[in-house]
Amino acid sequence: MAAALSWLKTKLTPNFLEDPLPPPPVILRMMASSILLFMGTAFVLSVRASVIASHARPLAVNGLSNSLHRRDDGKHILDGQVPITAFDRPVPNTYLNNKTKPYWVDGLALPEVSFQIGETYSGLVPIDDTGRELFFWFVPSTNALAKDEITIWLNGGPGCSSLIGFFQENGPVIWQPGTQGPVPNTWAWNNLTNMVFIEQPVGTGYSPGTPNITDEVGLAEQFLAFWKNYVDLFDLHDRKIYITGESYAGEYIPFISAAMLDKNDTQYFNLKGNLIYDPILGDPDLSRQVTAGAFIKHHAPFFQFNDTFLAEIKNISEFCAFDTFREQALTFPPTDNLPDYPPNWESPDCEIWEKIIDAAQIINPVFNIYRIADTGPILSTVMETPYDDVYVEGEVNLPYFDRSDVKKALHVPDSTEWSECSNIDVFATPLGAGDQSAPSALEGGPLQQVIEATNNVIIAHGDLDYVLLANGSLFALNNLTFNGQRGFSEPPVCPFYVPYHDEPFSGSVSGAGVQGGYVSERGLTFIGVNQAGHEGPEYAPSASYRQLEFLLGRISSLQEVSGFTTQPDVEQSKGELGRGTWWPRDGGI
């Protein structure tokens, strides 16, 4: 265990890996359980969805009733209509021309996918003439409001594939761990906007070449070179650009966005906003250690620690002055500038985040730092095969995106080896030192620049994430000066409302009602999202969909009581929303 935690600390500070590989077996088990409660919740929500549907107007799918049934052969069909594998509609090819034809993906030929995924394009676009390229998967939207915009999705790592987002979060098709096969995604972001999922930096996923960057400045420079070529390929000039992502993308996105702003070129780099989930913003080790003690107190039912251990954590927090530091950091409005670190910071006795993991795994051997509510058993996933030593004997299937037939469908050389997270260091620093950049949320840094230039930056954080804790993000933002003032004037107590809705595809259900709390001031919004873990669109897809609507300017407020813009006729709540449900009434977490 000690070796595992030592490895964790090395990897997560300062270079947090979204899905670290190859970790010790104990960490594999922690990672593995990240989707378990979601699957159990899906059954409950499917029952609840049927109740909502009884008083809600059904969502039309191109004029068809959307009620689904299951045939004897397991395929879904629409009421009185043809199987959903065809959707009974022509697929537009809005972007298909001689230039883009080599990238066109046959929407009915994706292996294992038994339905039409729509118009998409994928492949490699060069950064330069050195053989370095980035892989993309472009998913155009049929939404008329999306005609002048493009939204980028980036997963984190560093070095983790954005196909995680495509296949298990917000793409048009999702294949969740432990499920029989892929299903259409009710909460696909291309229902709202044109989406492109990009594997970057070089060395990530399908993106070939030898990494040669050492920091985020170099990463942004390469991304912009790729992006200019990509815009020319699909004639996306002058589009409004929104950059979204999660985890280590809290470094990627602000640096890329700031580099776009510095170009002062709206033909290629017309940046309009950011939406980042559970990001790394400041020093990740500081944010974890300072907030961990209060986190386990707030989430006590998930940990079930005994009084002796809780007393030990309390004593450590007092010795290290963590409580005093946290309370000062989470004062609204902020008073004095925070010191860089609490007293006794260098003492090994102050590493309570690791102590909590150690104790939690004794109680729950599959304790999951990505979502603390999860339990066993560990579920298999088509994205990777890290759990074969636990349950699988003999030959293990390749990850889905490393299959030859999938590579062929996506225009990737068969010789390319794909993995969920890179097996090499994507930052070419001596002795594997990793990214040499300062945190994005430091005073005068790229995040401040993007907030002040766009007045449209959203940070959403899952309440159940123990990798990067929500209050760590909040205190980094509360210590940042933007648009002339520091931090927020009040905590995130406004109710975050997610509309009641129809869910035509039973494999992608999600909640409604007040789903957390938020604060939005001077161009920056912070949202604490109930029930979500580290990957926001995976665990709270309807909440993420609403957040995207806010980013795109389709709704005016996150407490607006109205239907989704793609389901405007569904009946909504009639009563008062009350207070947000994330920030506790006793004044903090």
BELGI-V143596 format. One record per residue. N is the residue number from 0. RES is the residue in three letters. PHI is phi as a letter, one per 30 degrees, with the letter a starting at -180 (none if undefined). Layout:
N,RES,PHI / N,RES,PHI
This chain:
0,MET,none / 1,ALA,e / 2,ALA,d / 3,ALA,d / 4,LEU,d / 5,SER,d / 6,TRP,d / 7,LEU,e / 8,LYS,d / 9,THR,d / 10,LYS,d / 11,LEU,c / 12,THR,b / 13,PRO,c / 14,ASN,c / 15,PHE,d / 16,LEU,c / 17,GLU,d / 18,ASP,b / 19,PRO,d / 20,LEU,b / 21,PRO,c / 22,PRO,c / 23,PRO,d / 24,PRO,e / 25,VAL,d / 26,ILE,d / 27,LEU,e / 28,ARG,d / 29,MET,d / 30,MET,d / 31,ALA,d / 32,SER,d / 33,SER,d / 34,ILE,c / 35,LEU,d / 36,LEU,d / 37,PHE,e / 38,MET,d / 39,GLY,d / 40,THR,d / 41,ALA,e / 42,PHE,d / 43,VAL,d / 44,LEU,d / 45,SER,d / 46,VAL,d / 47,ARG,d / 48,ALA,d / 49,SER,d / 50,VAL,d / 51,ILE,d / 52,ALA,d / 53,SER,d / 54,HIS,b / 55,ALA,c / 56,ARG,d / 57,PRO,d / 58,LEU,d / 59,ALA,d / 60,VAL,c / 61,ASN,h / 62,GLY,i / 63,LEU,c / 64,SER,d / 65,ASN,c / 66,SER,d / 67,LEU,c / 68,HIS,b / 69,ARG,c / 70,ARG,d / 71,ASP,d / 72,ASP,d / 73,GLY,j / 74,LYS,d / 75,HIS,d / 76,ILE,b / 77,LEU,d / 78,ASP,e / 79,GLY,i / 80,GLN,b / 81,VAL,d / 82,PRO,e / 83,ILE,d / 84,THR,d / 85,ALA,c / 86,PHE,i / 87,ASP,h / 88,ARG,a / 89,PRO,d / 90,VAL,c / 91,PRO,d / 92,ASN,b / 93,THR,e / 94,TYR,c / 95,LEU,d / 96,ASN,a / 97,ASN,d / 98,LYS,d / 99,THR,c / 100,LYS,e / 101,PRO,d / 102,TYR,c / 103,TRP,d / 104,VAL,c / 105,ASP,d / 106,GLY,d / 107,LEU,c / 108,ALA,c / 109,LEU,d / 110,PRO,e / 111,GLU,i / 112,VAL,c / 113,SER,c / 114,PHE,b / 115,GLN,d / 116,ILE,c / 117,GLY,j / 118,GLU,d / 119,THR,b / 120,TYR,b / 121,SER,b / 122,GLY,l / 123,LEU,c / 124,VAL,b / 125,PRO,d / 126,ILE,d / 127,ASP,a / 128,ASP,c / 129,THR,c / 130,GLY,j / 131,ARG,d / 132,GLU,b / 133,LEU,b / 134,PHE,d / 135,PHE,b / 136,TRP,b / 137,PHE,c / 138,VAL,b / 139,PRO,d / 140,SER,c / 141,THR,c / 142,ASN,d / 143,ALA,d / 144,LEU,d / 145,ALA,c / 146,LYS,d / 147,ASP,c / 148,GLU,b / 149,ILE,b / 150,THR,c / 151,ILE,c / 152,TRP,c / 153,LEU,b / 154,ASN,d / 155,GLY,c / 156,GLY,k / 157,PRO,d / 158,GLY,j / 159,CYS,c / 160,SER,d / 161,SER,d / 162,LEU,d / 163,ILE,e / 164,GLY,d / 165,PHE,d / 166,PHE,c / 167,GLN,b / 168,GLU,b / 169,ASN,b / 170,GLY,d / 171,PRO,d / 172,VAL,b / 173,ILE,b / 174,TRP,b / 175,GLN,d / 176,PRO,e / 177,GLY,i / 178,THR,c / 179,GLN,d / 180,GLY,a / 181,PRO,d / 182,VAL,b / 183,PRO,d / 184,ASN,c / 185,THR,e / 186,TRP,c / 187,ALA,d / 188,TRP,d / 189,ASN,d / 190,ASN,d / 191,LEU,c / 192,THR,a / 193,ASN,d / 194,MET,c / 195,VAL,b / 196,PHE,c / 197,ILE,b / 198,GLU,d / 199,GLN,a / 200,PRO,d / 201,VAL,e / 202,GLY,j / 203,THR,c / 204,GLY,h / 205,TYR,d / 206,SER,d / 207,PRO,d / 208,GLY,j / 209,THR,c / 210,PRO,e / 211,ASN,b / 212,ILE,c / 213,THR,b / 214,ASP,a / 215,GLU,d / 216,VAL,d / 217,GLY,d / 218,LEU,d / 219,ALA,d / 220,GLU,d / 221,GLN,d / 222,PHE,d / 223,LEU,d / 224,ALA,d / 225,PHE,e / 226,TRP,d / 227,LYS,d / 228,ASN,d / 229,TYR,d / 230,VAL,d / 231,ASP,d / 232,LEU,d / 233,PHE,c / 234,ASP,h / 235,LEU,c / 236,HIS,d / 237,ASP,i / 238,ARG,d / 239,LYS,d / 240,ILE,c / 241,TYR,c / 242,ILE,c / 243,THR,b / 244,GLY,l / 245,GLU,b / 246,SER,i / 247,TYR,d / 248,ALA,d / 249,GLY,d / 250,GLU,c / 251,TYR,e / 252,ILE,d / 253,PRO,d / 254,PHE,d / 255,ILE,d / 256,SER,d / 257,ALA,d / 258,ALA,d / 259,MET,d / 260,LEU,d / 261,ASP,d / 262,LYS,d / 263,ASN,h / 264,ASP,b / 265,THR,d / 266,GLN,d / 267,TYR,c / 268,PHE,b / 269,ASN,d / 270,LEU,d / 271,LYS,b / 272,GLY,l / 273,ASN,b / 274,LEU,b / 275,ILE,b / 276,TYR,c / 277,ASP,h / 278,PRO,d / 279,ILE,d / 280,LEU,c / 281,GLY,c / 282,ASP,d / 283,PRO,d / 284,ASP,d / 285,LEU,d / 286,SER,d / 287,ARG,d / 288,GLN,d / 289,VAL,d / 290,THR,c / 291,ALA,d / 292,GLY,d / 293,ALA,d / 294,PHE,d / 295,ILE,d / 296,LYS,d / 297,HIS,d / 298,HIS,c / 299,ALA,e / 300,PRO,d / 301,PHE,d / 302,PHE,c / 303,GLN,h / 304,PHE,d / 305,ASN,d / 306,ASP,d / 307,THR,d / 308,PHE,d / 309,LEU,d / 310,ALA,d / 311,GLU,d / 312,ILE,d / 313,LYS,d / 314,ASN,d / 315,ILE,d / 316,SER,e / 317,GLU,d / 318,PHE,d / 319,CYS,d / 320,ALA,i / 321,PHE,d / 322,ASP,d / 323,THR,d / 324,PHE,d / 325,ARG,d / 326,GLU,d / 327,GLN,d / 328,ALA,d / 329,LEU,c / 330,THR,c / 331,PHE,b / 332,PRO,d / 333,PRO,d / 334,THR,c / 335,ASP,d / 336,ASN,d / 337,LEU,d / 338,PRO,d / 339,ASP,d / 340,TYR,b / 341,PRO,d / 342,PRO,d / 343,ASN,i / 344,TRP,e / 345,GLU,d / 346,SER,d / 347,PRO,d / 348,ASP,d / 349,CYS,c / 350,GLU,d / 351,ILE,d / 352,TRP,e / 353,GLU,d / 354,LYS,d / 355,ILE,d / 356,ILE,d / 357,ASP,e / 358,ALA,d / 359,ALA,d / 360,GLN,d / 361,ILE,d / 362,ILE,d / 363,ASN,b / 364,PRO,e / 365,VAL,c / 366,PHE,e / 367,ASN,c / 368,ILE,d / 369,TYR,d / 370,ARG,a / 371,ILE,d / 372,ALA,d / 373,ASP,d / 374,THR,b / 375,GLY,d / 376,PRO,d / 377,ILE,d / 378,LEU,c / 379,SER,d / 380,THR,b / 381,VAL,d / 382,MET,d / 383,GLU,a / 384,THR,b / 385,PRO,d / 386,TYR,c / 387,ASP,d / 388,ASP,d / 389,VAL,c / 390,TYR,b / 391,VAL,c / 392,GLU,c / 393,GLY,i / 394,GLU,d / 395,VAL,c / 396,ASN,d / 397,LEU,d / 398,PRO,e / 399,TYR,e / 400,PHE,d / 401,ASP,c / 402,ARG,d / 403,SER,d / 404,ASP,d / 405,VAL,d / 406,LYS,e / 407,LYS,d / 408,ALA,d / 409,LEU,c / 410,HIS,i / 411,VAL,c / 412,PRO,e / 413,ASP,d / 414,SER,d / 415,THR,d / 416,GLU,c / 417,TRP,c / 418,SER,b / 419,GLU,e / 420,CYS,b / 421,SER,d / 422,ASN,d / 423,ILE,b / 424,ASP,d / 425,VAL,d / 426,PHE,c / 427,ALA,d / 428,THR,c / 429,PRO,e / 430,LEU,h / 431,GLY,i / 432,ALA,d / 433,GLY,i / 434,ASP,d / 435,GLN,c / 436,SER,d / 437,ALA,d / 438,PRO,e / 439,SER,d / 440,ALA,c / 441,LEU,d / 442,GLU,e / 443,GLY,i / 444,GLY,d / 445,PRO,d / 446,LEU,d / 447,GLN,e / 448,GLN,d / 449,VAL,d / 450,ILE,e / 451,GLU,d / 452,ALA,d / 453,THR,c / 454,ASN,h / 455,ASN,a / 456,VAL,b / 457,ILE,b / 458,ILE,c / 459,ALA,c / 460,HIS,b / 461,GLY,d / 462,ASP,d / 463,LEU,c / 464,ASP,d / 465,TYR,c / 466,VAL,d / 467,LEU,b / 468,LEU,d / 469,ALA,e / 470,ASN,d / 471,GLY,d / 472,SER,d / 473,LEU,d / 474,PHE,d / 475,ALA,d / 476,LEU,d / 477,ASN,d / 478,ASN,c / 479,LEU,c / 480,THR,d / 481,PHE,b / 482,ASN,h / 483,GLY,j / 484,GLN,b / 485,ARG,c / 486,GLY,i / 487,PHE,c / 488,SER,d / 489,GLU,b / 490,PRO,d / 491,PRO,d / 492,VAL,c / 493,CYS,d / 494,PRO,d / 495,PHE,c / 496,TYR,c / 497,VAL,c / 498,PRO,d / 499,TYR,d / 500,HIS,a / 501,ASP,c / 502,GLU,b / 503,PRO,d / 504,PHE,c / 505,SER,d / 506,GLY,d / 507,SER,b / 508,VAL,c / 509,SER,a / 510,GLY,d / 511,ALA,b / 512,GLY,j / 513,VAL,d / 514,GLN,c / 515,GLY,l / 516,GLY,b / 517,TYR,b / 518,VAL,b / 519,SER,b / 520,GLU,b / 521,ARG,h / 522,GLY,j / 523,LEU,b / 524,THR,b / 525,PHE,c / 526,ILE,b / 527,GLY,c / 528,VAL,c / 529,ASN,d / 530,GLN,i / 531,ALA,d / 532,GLY,c / 533,HIS,d / 534,GLU,c / 535,GLY,e / 536,PRO,d / 537,GLU,d / 538,TYR,d / 539,ALA,b / 540,PRO,d / 541,SER,d / 542,ALA,d / 543,SER,d / 544,TYR,d / 545,ARG,d / 546,GLN,d / 547,LEU,d / 548,GLU,e / 549,PHE,d / 550,LEU,e / 551,LEU,d / 552,GLY,i / 553,ARG,d / 554,ILE,b / 555,SER,c / 556,SER,a / 557,LEU,d / 558,GLN,c / 559,GLU,d / 560,VAL,c / 561,SER,a / 562,GLY,d / 563,PHE,e / 564,THR,d / 565,THR,c / 566,GLN,b / 567,PRO,d / 568,ASP,c / 569,VAL,d / 570,GLU,d / 571,GLN,c / 572,SER,e / 573,LYS,c / 574,GLY,d / 575,GLU,d / 576,LEU,d / 577,GLY,i / 578,ARG,d / 579,GLY,d / 580,THR,c / 581,TRP,c / 582,TRP,d / 583,PRO,d / 584,ARG,d / 585,ASP,d / 586,GLY,j / 587,GLY,k / 588,ILE,c
